[in-house]
Amino acid sequence: MTLQDKPRPPRKSAVSEPPALLRPLDPVRRRTEEVVERIKAQITEGQLPAGARLPTEQAMMAAMGVSRTVVREAISALRARGLVMTRQGAGAFVNADPNRQPYAIDPDGLGSLASVIEILELRTAVEIEAAAFASERATATQLKAIAKAASTFSRAIANGDRAVKEDFDFHLAIAIATQNARFVGFLEFLGGLIIPRQSIRTFEGNADLQKRYLESVEREHQLIVDAIIAREPRKARDAMRKHLLNGKERYRQLAVGAG
């Protein structure tokens, strides 16, 4: 057989198949859950090794056909499981050693009212003092960041968004203003799971109910902002306590209404 007669290997397609992580999603399953499971599988199978940077929000949105909210909720859930970590301005990365995490909150166990109330009570024990410390210690720049986060939340709900990330960012801005990295680490560990409506889909199919609920949250946020900017720790504590206790009561009422 001459060199010319030697069989040639088949040509590769000009358009290569996208990696498993970036293939479109099955339209039947719930969006956030499938994104979580897909990324988790890539991590456990070693296709996303420790320290690897996850694709950008825009890349996952475009490739999977999901919204920014779905991607952000999925990343929050993965962070709570200890599988990924986020770096401000840099994105999400596979945790270097997820097995060393001593404590975790499994998002799969947060689908009940009782579990949501447990998280709210945990937050209450920490965030009341965070608000007081922020009122005493916040720099002028941090005060502006808290007020900006509240305004961003207001714009999101005005656009009909569930505003999970915006709600989280408001509370994170307060934690940052405590000048105590432990408060920041606590909220970053919990991520979007601290926002109950990420775990319980009470508002699905009822946009008016969601709007009324979020407008109540908006008013409470503003009271917290006002107290922190006024440098009044007692009022800041009271405003944050009222906000979180009202959240528990609202979810109790919503659960009764849904039942």
N, C-alpha and C positions, 0 to 999 in steps of 0.2 A: 504494500500500500504506500503510495507516495504521500508527500506532505500535503499536497493539494487534496488527496482523497480522504485524508483523516477527518472523521466526523467532528463538526464544530459544536461546542456546547450551546444550548439554547440561549437566545438573547433574553436578557432581563428586560422586563417591562420598563418603559420610559418613566412611568409614574409608579414609584414604589409604594407598597402598602403602608399606611401610617402605623406607628407603634401602638400597641394595645391600649396604652393610657389615653391616646388621643383619638380613638375611634368613636363615632357617634353612639349615643346611648340607646338602649332598648326603651321605646316610648312607653312601655307598660308599667315599669317599676317607678317608684317614687324617686324623684330626681336626686335629692340630697343623699339618700341612702345608697343609691347606686354609685354616685361619685365617691362616697366614703369607701365602699367595698372595692371599687376599682383601684383606688390609690393604695388602700391597705394591701391588696393582693400584689401590687407591684413592689411594695416594700418587703413583704414577707417572702416573696420569691426572689428577691435580690436584684430585680431589674431597676429599682431605685435604691441604691446602696446608702449606707449611713453617710450623712453629710451632703447628699445630693440635693440640688435645688429643684423644687417642683416647677413645672411649667407656669408661666404667668397666668393671672386671672383671665386676661384677654385670650390667651392661647387655649385654655380649657373651655372657656365660654364658646369660642368659635368652633372648636373641634367636636365638642360634645353636644352642642346645641342647647345649652342651659343658660340661665340668667346669672348675673353677678352675685345675686343673693344666694343662689344654690351653691355656687363655688365657695363663697365665704362661710356659709354654714357648714359645709363639708370640712373645710380646713379647721374651723373651730372644733368640730367633733373629733377630728384626728389629733388635734393638739391636746384635747382633754384626755384622750386615750394614751398620750405620751408617744405617739408615733411621729409627729412632726413638731417643729418649733418655728416660730416666726421671728424675723428680725426687721425692725422698723426701717422701711425704705428699701429693703433688700429682697423680701419675699419669704416664702416658706421653704423649709429644709427638712430632710429626713433626720430624725433624732439620732444622734451618734450612738446612744445606748438606751433604747426604750425600756429594756428589762431592768434597769437600775431605778426606775421611777418608783418611789415607795408608796405613793398614794395616787389613785386615779378615780375619776367619776365616769362610769361607762354610760355614754349617751343612750344606749339601748334600754337602760333602766330608768330613763327620765320621761316616760310616756304617761305617767299617772299624776294625778293631782297631788297625792301625798309626797311624791318625790320632788315635785316642783316646790312645794312648801318647805321641804327640808333645805333645798338650795337657798330659798329666800331667807330662811332663818339663819343659815350660815353666813350669808351676805350681811344680814342685819348686825350680827356680832362684830363684823369688821368695818363695814362702811359708815356706820354712824360716827365712829371715831375718826375715820378717814376724812369725813366732811369737816369735822372740827379742826383737825390738824391743818387741812388745806386752808381754812379761813385764817389761821394764825401764821402759816408759813409760806403761802403761795407768793411767787414773784409776780410782778406786773404782767410779764409775758404769760405766765401760767394762768393768771386770772382771765386774760384775753382768750386763752386756749379753751378754758372751761365754757366761757360765754359763746365762743364760736361753735363748740361741740353741741351746745344746746340749740343754737340756730340751725345747724346742719340737720339735727334731728327734726326740728320743726319743718324744714323744707322737705325732708323725706316723706313725712306723713302727709304733708299737703299734696304731694304727688301720688298718694295712694300706696306708698311702700310700707312694708311691715317694719322697716327701720331697725332691724336687729343689730346690725353693725353700728349704726349711728347711736343707738342706745348704749351699747357697750362702750363706744368711744367716749361718750359723755362721762360715764363712771370711771373709765381709765384716766381721763384728764384730771379728775379729782384725785385719784390715787397718786398720779405723778406729782401733783401739787403738795402732797404731804411731805415731800423731800425724804421719803422713806421707801427704799426700793422693795421692801418686803410687801408693802401694800400693792405695789405695781405687779410684783411677781405672783401674788395671790390671784389678782384678776386675770392676768395673762394666762395663768394655769387653767383657770376655769373657762376663759374665752367666752364665746357667744352663748355657752350653756347657762350663764347667769341670767340670760334674758328668757323668761318662761315661755314666751310665745314661740321660741324656736323648738321647744320640746313638745308642747301641747298645741295642736293645730285647731284651737277652739274657734278661730275666726274664719275658717275656710267656708266660702260660700256666703259670708255675711259681712260685706264690706262696711256697712253702716255701723255695726257693732264694733268692728275693729277701729273705725275712725273715732268713735266716741271714747273707746278705751284709750287710744293713743293720745287723744286730746287731754284726757285726765293726766296721763303721764307727763305730757308737755307742760301743763300748769305746775305740776309738782317739781319738775326739773327747774323751772324758773324760780320757784321759791328757794330752792337749794342754791342756785346761782346768786340770787340776791343776798342771801345770808353770808355766803363765802366772800363775795365782793365787799360787803359791809364789814368784814372782819369780826363777825359775831359768832363765836364758836357754839354758844348755847343754841342760838337759832339755827345754825347749820346742822347740829345734831338733831334738833327737833324736826327740821324739814326732811332730813334723810330718813329718820325713823318713820315719820308719817308716810313718806313715799313707799318704803318697803312694806310697812304694815298694810297700807292700802292695797298694795299689789297682792298680798296674800288674800285679803278679803275679796278683791275683785275676782280672783281665780276661783275662790270658793263659790261665789255667786254664779260665775260662768259655768262651772261644773254642774251646779244644780239646774241651771237653765238648759244645759245640753242633755241632761239626764232625763 
